[in-house]
């Protein structure tokens, strides 16, 4: 099977990467979206000029709809510049 046609089996661990400017605000954004089971953020990278930070975390999602909904909620947080 071609890697582009690979089917995701749910439930599964899904990793999100958040990009923003202030570490504490990114942590609060995740806590706002996932208040009960707030995952620990792992520092990923800092932009070359130091303006942006990225953090990743994994969470168990039970469906594509849940995965997409979390993406949308994270993206809507003011502190989050981008979600990958």
PyMOL commands that set and color helices and strands:
alter all, ss='L'
color gray80, all
select helices_A, chain A and resi 3-5+23-33+64-75
alter helices_A, ss='H'
color red, helices_A
select strands_A, chain A and resi 12-20+42-46+53-61+80-83
alter strands_A, ss='S'
color yellow, strands_A
deselect
rebuild
show_as cartoon
